[in-house]
Amino acid sequence: MLEVLHSLLFSTLDAAPALVFAALGAMLSERAGVVSVGVEGMMRMGAFCAAVAALAIPTPLAVLVGMAAGAGLAAVHGFLSIRWRSDQVVSGMALNLVAMAGGTFLLESLFGPNGTPAITQLSRWDLPGLAGVPLLGALSGHAAPTYLALTLPFLFHLLLSRTPLGLRLRAVGDKPHAVATLGLSVSGLRWAAVLGGGLMAGLGGAVLSTAVLDRFEQHTPAGLGFMALAAMVFGRWTPLGAFAAALFFAFGNALRIGLASSAPWLLELVPQGFLLALPYLLTLLVLALQGQRGHAPAALGTPYEQESR
């Protein structure tokens, strides 16, 4: 029994970082009032650019390239949503479609439809003294992004609740006109949040291709961006809530893999498609239970117009 729990916990911690980073990025953007539907596309471009860069430069530097790619796509979203006051949901969906089509075109043009060549994965760290400890041993043997994902939500919580910058970001998502009366730039704060969210989403995508996998594949990120959005909503737009929800969804993914590998007889009773859909079914179930109890920022999705102040 302990072995099964150990395996589930280890797989959960392996799958969680991409979801945690993307959920934090979406949360950061939306707390400032800008809808982040395009996080799926940002993850895809981050994963692709990191995998391609890792063919030529060290993998840790390639992760930074993936983050920059996510921020670049977020900048397009910023221009459409903040500068030109376009519909933020439409802008985000357009970015997802562009990233899907563009990533597929570049992949097939440069490497073929089966994915990029294999790259050197991020090195895994063995924590001294934990390897032989039941359950706690599952904390050892992961790449650096896993440990970053376990600490970053708490840093985001401190940022948003205890620092002037965090309080301003929260205020600009709730009452942007009040922020403007204090002489602060609403657009500047929203730009910072959108670009920061893009960096985080790009990091989530880069982790997929450099730590979880060792290449970029055609289906990456396979809906994880939308799952990250669900984690953010279920977490009520808070860093720690999004973190807990992301861990829950990662556990669903680990459970799917564990059932398929440790209980092959189950495939004779349950269609394989059901197991593949299990993480997404959990996402839908969580959103259904959430209902209307969310605490979205009051000005979320509303373009700021200075002349109407």
C-alpha positions as CSV (number, residue, x, y, z in Angstrom):
1,M,0.0,0.0,0.0
2,L,2.8,2.4,0.9
3,E,4.5,1.7,-2.4
4,V,1.3,2.6,-4.3
5,L,1.0,5.9,-2.3
6,H,4.6,6.6,-2.9
7,S,4.3,6.1,-6.6
8,L,1.1,8.3,-6.7
9,L,2.8,11.1,-4.7
10,F,6.0,11.0,-6.9
11,S,3.9,11.1,-10.1
12,T,1.8,14.0,-8.7
13,L,4.9,16.0,-7.9
14,D,6.3,15.3,-11.4
15,A,3.1,16.5,-13.1
16,A,2.3,19.4,-10.8
17,P,4.9,22.1,-11.8
18,A,3.5,22.9,-15.2
19,L,0.0,23.3,-13.8
20,V,1.1,25.3,-10.8
21,F,3.2,27.8,-12.9
22,A,0.4,28.2,-15.5
23,A,-2.2,28.7,-12.8
24,L,-0.1,31.3,-11.0
25,G,0.5,33.1,-14.2
26,A,-3.2,33.2,-15.0
27,M,-4.0,34.3,-11.5
28,L,-1.5,37.2,-11.7
29,S,-3.0,38.5,-14.9
30,E,-6.6,38.2,-13.8
31,R,-6.0,39.7,-10.4
32,A,-5.0,42.8,-12.4
33,G,-8.2,42.7,-14.4
34,V,-7.0,41.1,-17.6
35,V,-8.6,37.7,-18.6
36,S,-6.0,35.1,-19.3
37,V,-7.8,32.6,-21.6
38,G,-4.7,32.5,-23.8
39,V,-2.6,30.6,-21.2
40,E,-2.8,27.4,-23.2
41,G,-1.2,29.1,-26.2
42,M,1.5,30.6,-24.1
43,M,2.3,27.2,-22.6
44,R,2.5,25.7,-26.1
45,M,4.9,28.3,-27.4
46,G,7.0,28.1,-24.2
47,A,7.2,24.3,-24.6
48,F,8.1,24.5,-28.3
49,C,10.7,27.2,-28.0
50,A,12.4,25.6,-25.0
51,A,12.7,22.3,-26.7
52,V,14.1,23.8,-29.9
53,A,16.5,26.0,-27.9
54,A,17.7,23.0,-25.9
55,L,19.0,21.5,-29.1
56,A,21.7,24.2,-29.2
57,I,22.1,25.6,-25.7
58,P,22.1,24.1,-22.1
59,T,18.6,23.1,-21.0
60,P,18.4,25.5,-18.1
61,L,19.0,28.4,-20.5
62,A,16.5,26.9,-22.9
63,V,13.9,27.1,-20.1
64,L,14.5,30.9,-20.0
65,V,13.9,31.0,-23.8
66,G,10.6,29.3,-23.2
67,M,9.6,31.8,-20.6
68,A,10.5,34.6,-23.0
69,A,8.3,33.0,-25.7
70,G,5.4,32.9,-23.3
71,A,5.9,36.6,-22.4
72,G,6.1,37.4,-26.1
73,L,2.7,35.9,-26.7
74,A,1.4,37.7,-23.6
75,A,2.7,41.0,-25.0
76,V,0.4,40.5,-28.0
77,H,-2.5,39.8,-25.7
78,G,-1.5,43.0,-23.8
79,F,-1.6,45.1,-26.9
80,L,-5.0,43.8,-27.9
81,S,-6.5,44.0,-24.5
82,I,-4.9,46.9,-22.8
83,R,-3.7,49.2,-25.6
84,W,-6.6,48.6,-28.1
85,R,-9.2,47.5,-25.5
86,S,-10.3,44.5,-27.5
87,D,-12.5,41.7,-26.1
88,Q,-10.1,39.9,-23.8
89,V,-11.7,36.4,-24.2
90,V,-11.7,36.7,-28.0
91,S,-8.1,37.8,-27.9
92,G,-7.0,34.9,-25.7
93,M,-8.8,32.3,-27.8
94,A,-7.2,33.8,-30.9
95,L,-3.8,33.4,-29.3
96,N,-4.6,29.8,-28.6
97,L,-5.5,29.1,-32.2
98,V,-2.4,30.9,-33.5
99,A,-0.2,29.0,-31.1
100,M,-1.8,25.7,-32.0
101,A,-1.5,26.3,-35.8
102,G,1.8,28.0,-35.6
103,G,3.4,25.4,-33.4
104,T,2.2,22.6,-35.6
105,F,3.4,24.4,-38.8
106,L,6.9,25.0,-37.3
107,L,7.2,21.5,-35.9
108,E,6.3,19.8,-39.1
109,S,8.4,22.1,-41.2
110,L,11.5,21.8,-39.1
111,F,11.3,18.3,-37.6
112,G,8.3,16.4,-38.9
113,P,5.0,15.4,-37.3
114,N,6.5,13.1,-34.6
115,G,8.1,15.8,-32.5
116,T,11.4,17.4,-32.0
117,P,14.6,15.3,-31.5
118,A,15.2,14.2,-27.9
119,I,16.9,16.8,-25.7
120,T,18.8,16.6,-22.4
121,Q,16.3,16.8,-19.6
122,L,16.8,19.0,-16.6
123,S,18.8,17.1,-14.0
124,R,17.0,15.6,-11.1
125,W,18.0,16.2,-7.5
126,D,18.3,13.6,-4.8
127,L,17.6,15.0,-1.4
128,P,20.0,13.5,1.2
129,G,18.3,11.4,3.9
130,L,14.9,11.2,2.2
131,A,15.4,8.4,-0.2
132,G,14.6,5.6,2.2
133,V,11.8,7.3,4.2
134,P,8.3,6.0,3.4
135,L,6.2,8.6,1.5
136,L,8.7,11.4,2.2
137,G,11.0,9.7,-0.1
138,A,8.7,10.8,-3.0
139,L,10.0,14.4,-2.4
140,S,13.4,13.3,-3.7
141,G,14.4,12.7,-7.3
142,H,12.7,15.6,-9.0
143,A,14.0,18.4,-11.2
144,A,14.4,21.9,-9.9
145,P,11.0,23.2,-11.2
146,T,9.2,20.8,-8.8
147,Y,10.8,22.4,-5.8
148,L,10.2,25.9,-7.2
149,A,6.5,25.0,-7.7
150,L,6.3,24.0,-4.0
151,T,7.6,27.4,-2.8
152,L,6.5,29.9,-5.4
153,P,2.8,30.0,-4.4
154,F,3.8,31.1,-0.9
155,L,6.0,33.8,-2.3
156,F,3.1,35.0,-4.6
157,H,0.8,35.0,-1.5
158,L,3.3,37.3,0.3
159,L,3.6,39.4,-2.8
160,L,-0.1,40.0,-3.2
161,S,-1.0,40.4,0.5
162,R,2.0,42.0,2.1
163,T,3.7,44.3,-0.4
164,P,2.7,47.6,-1.9
165,L,3.0,46.2,-5.5
166,G,0.8,43.3,-4.7
167,L,-1.9,45.5,-3.1
168,R,-1.8,47.8,-6.2
169,L,-2.2,44.8,-8.5
170,R,-5.2,43.6,-6.6
171,A,-6.7,47.1,-6.5
172,V,-6.3,47.6,-10.3
173,G,-8.3,44.5,-10.8
174,D,-11.1,45.6,-8.5
175,K,-11.2,49.4,-8.7
176,P,-8.9,50.8,-11.5
177,H,-10.4,54.3,-11.3
178,A,-9.6,54.5,-7.6
179,V,-6.0,53.5,-8.4
180,A,-5.8,56.2,-11.1
181,T,-6.9,58.9,-8.7
182,L,-3.7,58.1,-6.6
183,G,-1.6,59.0,-9.6
184,L,-0.7,55.3,-10.5
185,S,-0.7,54.0,-14.0
186,V,-3.5,51.5,-14.5
187,S,-2.1,50.4,-17.8
188,G,1.4,50.0,-16.5
189,L,0.3,47.8,-13.6
190,R,-1.8,45.7,-16.0
191,W,1.1,45.4,-18.4
192,A,3.3,44.1,-15.6
193,A,0.8,41.5,-14.6
194,V,0.1,40.3,-18.1
195,L,3.8,40.0,-18.9
196,G,4.5,38.3,-15.6
197,G,1.7,35.9,-16.3
198,G,3.1,35.1,-19.7
199,L,6.5,34.4,-18.1
200,M,4.9,32.0,-15.7
201,A,2.8,30.3,-18.4
202,G,5.9,30.0,-20.6
203,L,7.8,28.4,-17.7
204,G,5.0,25.9,-17.3
205,G,5.2,25.0,-21.0
206,A,9.0,24.8,-20.9
207,V,8.8,22.4,-17.9
208,L,6.7,20.1,-20.0
209,S,9.2,19.7,-22.7
210,T,12.4,19.8,-20.6
211,A,11.5,18.0,-17.3
212,V,8.3,15.9,-17.8
213,L,9.2,14.9,-21.4
214,D,12.5,15.2,-23.3
215,R,11.0,16.8,-26.5
216,F,8.1,18.8,-27.8
217,E,5.2,16.7,-29.1
218,Q,2.3,17.5,-31.4
219,H,-0.3,17.6,-28.7
220,T,1.6,19.6,-26.1
221,P,0.3,20.9,-23.7
222,A,-2.8,18.8,-24.3
223,G,-5.3,21.1,-22.5
224,L,-3.2,21.7,-19.4
225,G,-3.6,25.5,-19.9
226,F,-7.3,25.2,-19.6
227,M,-6.9,22.9,-16.6
228,A,-4.7,25.6,-15.0
229,L,-7.5,28.2,-15.6
230,A,-9.9,25.8,-13.8
231,A,-7.4,25.5,-10.9
232,M,-7.3,29.3,-10.7
233,V,-11.1,29.6,-10.6
234,F,-11.5,26.8,-8.1
235,G,-8.7,28.4,-6.0
236,R,-10.8,31.7,-6.0
237,W,-8.0,33.7,-7.7
238,T,-5.6,33.2,-4.8
239,P,-2.1,31.8,-5.1
240,L,-2.5,29.1,-2.4
241,G,-6.0,28.1,-3.6
242,A,-4.7,27.8,-7.2
243,F,-1.7,25.8,-5.9
244,A,-4.0,23.3,-4.0
245,A,-6.3,22.9,-7.0
246,A,-3.4,22.3,-9.3
247,L,-2.0,19.6,-7.0
248,F,-5.5,18.0,-7.1
249,F,-5.6,18.0,-10.9
250,A,-2.0,16.7,-11.0
251,F,-3.1,13.9,-8.6
252,G,-5.9,13.0,-11.1
253,N,-3.4,12.7,-13.9
254,A,-1.1,10.6,-11.7
255,L,-4.0,8.4,-10.7
256,R,-4.8,7.8,-14.4
257,I,-1.2,6.7,-15.1
258,G,-1.1,4.6,-12.0
259,L,-4.3,2.8,-12.8
260,A,-3.2,2.1,-16.3
261,S,0.2,0.7,-15.2
262,S,-0.6,-1.1,-12.0
263,A,-4.1,-2.4,-12.8
264,P,-4.1,-3.4,-16.4
265,W,-7.1,-5.6,-15.8
266,L,-9.0,-2.4,-15.3
267,L,-8.7,-1.7,-19.0
268,E,-10.9,-4.7,-19.7
269,L,-13.7,-3.2,-17.5
270,V,-13.3,0.5,-18.2
271,P,-12.6,2.0,-21.7
272,Q,-9.1,3.4,-22.1
273,G,-10.7,6.7,-23.3
274,F,-12.3,7.1,-19.9
275,L,-9.0,6.8,-18.1
276,L,-7.4,9.3,-20.5
277,A,-10.3,11.7,-19.8
278,L,-10.1,11.3,-16.0
279,P,-8.1,14.5,-15.3
280,Y,-10.5,16.5,-17.4
281,L,-13.6,14.9,-15.9
282,L,-12.2,15.9,-12.5
283,T,-11.8,19.5,-13.8
284,L,-15.4,19.6,-15.0
285,L,-16.6,18.2,-11.7
286,V,-14.7,20.7,-9.7
287,L,-16.0,23.6,-11.8
288,A,-19.6,22.3,-11.4
289,L,-19.2,22.1,-7.7
290,Q,-17.7,25.6,-7.7
291,G,-20.8,27.1,-9.3
292,Q,-21.2,30.8,-8.7
293,R,-19.1,30.9,-5.5
294,G,-16.1,32.3,-7.2
295,H,-14.5,35.6,-6.1
296,A,-13.4,37.1,-9.4
297,P,-11.9,40.6,-9.4
298,A,-14.7,43.2,-9.9
299,A,-13.1,44.8,-13.0
300,L,-12.0,41.5,-14.6
301,G,-12.4,41.7,-18.4
302,T,-13.3,45.4,-18.3
303,P,-11.0,47.7,-20.4
304,Y,-9.9,50.8,-18.5
305,E,-10.8,54.1,-20.1
306,Q,-9.1,57.1,-18.6
307,E,-11.6,59.6,-19.9
308,S,-14.4,57.9,-18.0
309,R,-12.8,58.3,-14.6
